[in-house]
Amino acid sequence: MDMEFSAEQQNFRDSVRDFFENTYPSDIRDKVRRGVSLSKDDMVRSQKALASRGWAAPNWPVEYGGTGWSPTEKYIFENEMARADVPPVVPFGMSMVAPIIYSFGSKEQKERYLPDILNSNVWWCQGFSEPGAGSDLASLRTKAVRDGDSYIVNGTKTWTTLGQYAEWIFCLVRTDPTVKPQEGISFLLIDMKTKGITVSPIQTIDGGFEVNEVNFDDVRVPVENLVGEEGKGWTYAKKLLTHERTGIAGVARSKHQIGKLKKIASSIPNGGGATMMEDDDFRRRLSEVEIELMALEFTDLRALAAVQTGGAPGPESSILKIKGTEIQQAITELFVEASGYYALPYTPERFDDGSNVEPVGPDFAAFAAPRYFNVRKTSIYGGSNEIQKNIIAKAVLGL
């Protein structure tokens, strides 16, 4: 989508672009561009660089450290981040638990947690899904039993992304098994150093270890770590998930990937002296994805406008999540097709910092297969796309 920016907005864009090109850590941008895995230190440095300019939390209220940007300025910022190969902010603290704390937390919780989240001094992870409760999250079984000034937590959380780095975890726990499932859930903040917590890595299909299983064995959590009211966790989680789903859409980054794909496809021969971009079928499918992405941008801007007025994204977050993840998956499929047989060899060491492993074929082909496999998960996490369709049917269509 082409937008006509005012002179003020163009100046804003230029200042953001200048920061990313001349001040932001260039080694992190280079790693992203080369597909090298980012370390915890890289991700923290990236977010601290944004925080140094007051840009870490564009969607937060100004009184807690937000930017006060208009939807158009947020749109510009996200596109410039993608253009500069700046990694997205890790969402668990900044985009997920923080909105719950500043919306429903106590004054003491806001003062204690929000500054450290804003400045990336503490790493958070999410404790929602369980071995028997993923899309059907209301059936979760991790329980928290009140014992004086503490809760005793027992249970298991799974698919905990980057939990190996986390110092704190926000959890949905069952505090009342006697009421209907949604009404017996509470929202707890738990220190990962607490006795009784173990973290076990899970290897994903692309060979990585970004997700984990977290076990709680008689973990004692102070009652003061309860956010809001006991039994209201389901209500808070629904608000949190609308923010998560909006972020999952990844519109700006998909635009950036399509731009890269066009350049690659215009240089790869497809037999007979033609390129992939001259192949009618490939060009048609790429055009279809790009048109869908352009349409999705308008919905993304409406969601940004809703946040700007103090609200949370509504059912449109489910639309963003469905279409955004489908588009991401379609783009990775086209990258595999463009790579041809060069997508087959996979050497995980190739993506380690300082690796001397030479790529087989063009550089971009080395990432095609692992990205394809990794992005299969996007239609599942944050609430599976099937569940999102149910939400749209109820909230939008009234079915």
C-alpha positions in Angstrom: 0.0 0.0 0.0 1.3 3.4 -0.9 0.6 6.2 1.6 1.0 9.9 1.1 3.0 11.2 4.1 2.9 14.7 5.3 6.2 16.6 5.6 6.1 16.0 9.3 5.6 12.3 8.8 8.4 12.2 6.2 10.7 13.8 8.8 9.7 11.2 11.3 10.4 8.5 8.8 13.8 9.9 8.0 14.8 10.2 11.7 13.8 6.6 12.3 15.7 5.5 9.2 18.8 7.4 10.3 18.7 5.9 13.7 18.6 2.3 12.4 21.3 3.0 9.8 23.7 4.9 11.9 23.1 4.4 15.6 21.4 1.0 16.1 23.9 -1.9 16.6 25.0 -2.8 13.1 26.2 -6.3 14.1 22.7 -7.3 15.0 21.3 -6.0 11.7 24.0 -8.0 9.9 23.1 -11.2 11.8 19.4 -10.8 10.9 20.3 -10.2 7.2 22.6 -13.3 7.2 20.1 -15.5 9.1 22.4 -16.0 12.0 20.7 -17.0 15.2 20.5 -14.1 17.7 21.7 -14.7 21.3 19.8 -13.5 24.4 22.4 -10.7 24.6 21.7 -9.7 21.0 18.0 -9.5 21.7 18.4 -7.6 24.9 20.9 -5.1 23.3 18.4 -4.6 20.4 15.6 -3.7 22.8 17.8 -1.5 25.0 18.8 0.4 21.9 15.2 1.1 21.2 14.5 2.0 24.8 17.4 4.5 24.7 15.3 6.5 22.2 12.0 5.9 24.0 10.9 3.7 21.1 10.6 0.3 22.9 6.9 0.3 23.6 5.0 2.3 20.9 1.6 0.9 22.0 1.9 1.6 25.7 0.1 4.6 27.3 2.4 7.6 27.5 2.2 7.7 31.3 4.0 4.3 31.4 6.6 5.0 28.8 4.7 4.8 25.5 5.5 7.0 22.5 2.2 8.7 21.9 2.6 8.1 18.2 -0.3 8.2 15.8 -1.3 5.0 13.9 0.6 6.4 10.8 3.8 6.9 12.8 3.5 3.4 14.2 3.0 2.1 10.7 6.1 4.0 9.5 8.2 2.7 12.4 7.2 -1.0 11.9 8.0 -0.7 8.2 11.4 1.0 8.8 12.3 -1.7 11.4 11.6 -4.4 8.8 13.4 -2.5 6.0 16.5 -2.2 8.2 16.5 -5.9 9.3 16.0 -4.9 12.9 14.6 -7.9 14.8 11.1 -7.5 16.3 10.8 -6.8 20.0 10.4 -10.0 22.1 6.7 -9.8 22.8 6.2 -11.6 26.1 7.2 -8.7 28.4 6.6 -5.6 26.2 3.5 -6.6 24.3 1.8 -9.2 26.4 2.2 -9.1 30.1 2.8 -5.3 30.3 -0.6 -4.3 29.0 -2.2 -6.6 31.6 -0.2 -5.1 34.4 -0.9 -1.5 33.4 -4.6 -2.3 32.8 -5.4 -4.5 35.7 -2.4 -4.5 38.1 -2.0 -2.8 41.4 -0.1 0.5 41.8 2.7 -1.5 43.4 2.8 -4.0 40.5 3.0 -1.2 37.9 5.9 0.5 39.8 7.7 -2.8 40.3 7.5 -4.4 36.9 6.8 -1.9 34.1 10.2 0.0 34.3 12.2 -3.2 34.0 10.0 -4.4 31.2 10.4 -1.1 29.3 14.2 -1.2 29.7 14.5 -4.9 29.0 16.1 -5.5 32.4 14.0 -8.6 33.0 13.1 -11.4 30.5 9.5 -12.7 30.6 7.9 -15.8 29.2 4.4 -17.0 28.8 2.8 -19.9 30.7 -0.6 -20.5 29.0 -0.6 -23.8 27.0 -0.4 -27.2 28.7 0.1 -30.7 27.4 -3.7 -31.2 27.5 -4.8 -27.6 27.0 -3.7 -25.6 23.9 -6.4 -24.3 21.7 -8.9 -25.3 24.4 -7.1 -23.2 26.9 -10.1 -23.1 29.4 -9.4 -26.8 30.2 -6.0 -26.0 31.8 -5.2 -28.0 34.9 -2.2 -26.2 36.5 -3.6 -25.3 39.9 -2.8 -22.7 42.5 -4.0 -23.4 46.0 -4.2 -20.6 48.6 -2.0 -21.2 51.6 -1.9 -18.1 53.8 0.0 -15.4 52.1 1.0 -17.6 49.2 -0.3 -19.8 46.4 1.1 -23.3 46.0 1.4 -24.0 42.2 1.5 -27.5 40.7 1.3 -28.4 37.0 3.0 -28.2 33.6 3.1 -25.5 30.9 4.4 -26.4 27.4 5.5 -24.7 24.2 7.0 -21.9 26.4 8.9 -19.9 23.9 12.4 -18.8 25.0 11.6 -20.0 28.5 15.3 -21.0 28.8 16.2 -17.3 29.0 13.3 -16.1 31.3 13.6 -14.7 34.8 9.8 -14.3 35.2 6.8 -16.1 33.8 3.2 -15.0 33.7 0.8 -17.9 34.1 -2.8 -18.8 33.9 -3.6 -21.1 36.9 -6.8 -22.7 38.2 -7.7 -21.3 41.6 -11.3 -22.6 41.8 -12.2 -26.0 40.4 -15.8 -25.8 41.5 -17.1 -23.1 39.0 -17.3 -23.3 35.3 -13.8 -23.5 33.7 -13.5 -19.9 32.5 -14.4 -18.5 35.9 -11.9 -20.5 37.9 -8.7 -19.2 36.3 -6.4 -16.5 37.7 -3.4 -14.6 36.4 -0.1 -15.0 38.4 3.4 -13.6 38.0 6.0 -16.1 39.0 9.8 -15.7 39.6 11.5 -18.4 37.5 14.2 -18.8 40.2 11.6 -20.1 42.7 12.3 -23.5 44.1 10.3 -26.3 42.4 10.5 -24.9 38.8 12.2 -26.9 36.1 12.6 -26.0 32.4 13.1 -28.8 29.8 13.9 -27.9 26.2 11.8 -29.2 23.3 13.4 -29.6 19.8 11.3 -28.3 17.0 11.1 -29.7 13.5 13.6 -27.2 12.2 16.2 -28.5 14.7 15.9 -25.5 17.0 15.3 -25.3 20.8 13.2 -22.2 21.1 10.3 -23.8 23.1 10.3 -25.6 26.4 8.2 -27.4 29.0 8.0 -25.8 32.4 7.1 -27.9 35.4 5.8 -26.5 38.7 6.3 -28.8 41.8 4.9 -27.2 45.0 6.0 -23.7 43.8 5.2 -21.1 46.4 4.1 -17.8 44.9 3.3 -14.7 47.0 -0.4 -13.6 46.9 0.8 -10.1 46.0 1.8 -11.6 42.6 -1.8 -12.1 41.7 -2.8 -9.6 38.9 -6.3 -8.1 39.4 -8.9 -10.3 41.0 -8.9 -14.0 41.6 -11.0 -15.8 39.0 -10.6 -13.0 36.4 -7.6 -14.5 34.6 -9.6 -15.6 31.6 -10.9 -12.1 31.0 -7.3 -10.7 31.3 -6.0 -13.5 29.0 -8.5 -12.6 26.3 -7.2 -9.0 26.3 -3.6 -10.2 26.2 -4.3 -12.5 23.3 -5.8 -9.8 21.1 -2.4 -7.9 21.5 -0.5 -11.1 20.7 -2.5 -12.0 17.6 -2.2 -8.5 16.2 1.6 -8.8 16.5 1.7 -12.2 15.0 0.3 -10.9 11.8 3.7 -9.4 11.0 2.5 -7.3 8.0 5.6 -5.1 7.7 8.0 -8.0 7.8 6.0 -9.9 5.2 6.2 -6.9 2.9 9.9 -6.9 3.4 10.1 -10.6 2.6 8.1 -10.2 -0.5 10.5 -7.5 -1.7 13.4 -9.8 -1.1 11.6 -12.7 -2.9 11.0 -10.5 -6.0 14.6 -9.6 -6.3 15.7 -13.3 -5.8 13.1 -14.6 -8.3 14.2 -12.0 -10.9 17.7 -13.3 -10.8 17.2 -17.1 -10.7 17.0 -18.9 -14.0 14.0 -21.1 -14.6 15.2 -22.9 -17.7 15.3 -21.6 -21.3 17.0 -18.4 -20.3 14.0 -17.2 -18.4 13.8 -16.3 -14.6 11.4 -17.4 -11.9 9.6 -14.1 -12.2 8.9 -14.8 -15.8 7.2 -18.1 -14.9 3.5 -17.4 -15.2 2.5 -19.8 -12.4 5.1 -18.5 -9.9 4.3 -14.9 -10.7 0.6 -15.4 -10.4 1.0 -17.0 -6.9 3.3 -14.3 -5.8 0.9 -11.6 -7.0 -2.0 -13.3 -5.1 0.0 -13.3 -1.9 1.0 -9.6 -2.4 -2.6 -8.6 -3.0 -3.8 -10.4 0.1 -1.1 -8.6 2.1 -2.0 -5.2 0.8 -5.6 -5.8 1.9 -4.4 -7.0 5.3 -2.5 -3.7 5.8 -5.8 -1.8 6.0 -7.1 -4.0 8.8 -3.7 -3.7 10.6 -4.0 0.1 10.5 -7.6 -0.1 11.9 -6.2 -2.2 14.8 -3.5 0.4 15.4 -6.1 3.1 15.4 -8.2 1.2 18.1 -5.1 1.0 20.4 -4.4 4.7 19.8 -7.9 5.6 21.2 -7.2 3.7 24.4 -8.9 0.4 23.4 -7.7 -3.0 22.7 -7.8 -4.7 19.3 -11.2 -6.4 18.8 -12.2 -9.3 16.5 -10.0 -7.8 13.8 -7.1 -9.2 15.7 -8.3 -12.7 14.8 -8.6 -11.7 11.1 -5.0 -10.4 11.3 -3.8 -13.5 12.9 -5.4 -15.9 10.3 -4.5 -14.0 7.2 -1.1 -12.8 8.5 0.0 -16.4 9.3 -1.4 -17.8 6.1 0.6 -15.1 4.1 3.8 -15.9 6.1 3.4 -19.6 5.2 2.8 -18.9 1.6 5.9 -16.7 1.4 8.1 -19.4 2.9 6.7 -21.9 0.4 7.6 -19.5 -2.5 11.1 -19.1 -1.1 11.5 -22.9 -1.1 10.3 -23.1 -4.7 12.7 -20.3 -5.7 15.5 -22.2 -4.0 14.8 -25.5 -5.8 17.1 -28.3 -4.8 19.4 -26.0 -2.9 16.7 -25.9 -0.2 17.4 -29.5 0.6 20.8 -29.4 2.4 20.4 -28.3 6.0 23.4 -27.7 8.3 22.3 -26.1 11.6 25.8 -24.9 12.3 25.4 -22.6 9.3 23.3 -20.3 11.5 25.6 -20.1 14.5 27.5 -16.9 15.1 31.1 -17.2 13.7 30.3 -20.4 11.8 32.7 -21.3 9.0 30.3 -23.7 7.3 30.0 -22.8 3.7 26.5 -22.6 2.2 25.4 -25.0 -0.5 24.1 -22.8 -3.3 23.1 -19.2 -2.9 22.9 -17.7 0.6 19.2 -17.2 0.7 18.6 -21.0 -0.1 20.2 -22.0 3.2 17.3 -20.4 5.1 14.5 -21.6 2.9 13.7 -25.0 4.4 14.2 -24.1 8.2 12.1 -21.0 7.8 9.4 -23.0 6.0 9.3 -25.6 8.8 9.5 -23.0 11.6 6.6 -20.9 10.2 4.3 -23.9 10.2 3.7 -23.2 13.8 2.3 -19.6 13.3 -1.2 -20.9 12.4 -1.3 -22.7 15.8 0.3 -20.5 18.5 -1.6 -17.5 19.9 -4.8 -19.5 19.4 -5.1 -21.8 16.4 -6.6 -20.4 13.2 -9.6 -22.7 13.6 -10.3 -21.1 17.0 -9.9 -17.7 15.4 -12.6 -18.5 12.9 -14.9 -19.5 15.7 -14.2 -16.1 17.4 -15.0 -14.2 14.2 -18.2 -16.2 13.7 -19.5 -15.3 17.1 -18.2 -11.7 17.5 -18.6 -10.5 14.0 -21.2 -12.6 12.3 -23.3 -13.3 15.4 -23.4 -17.1 14.7 
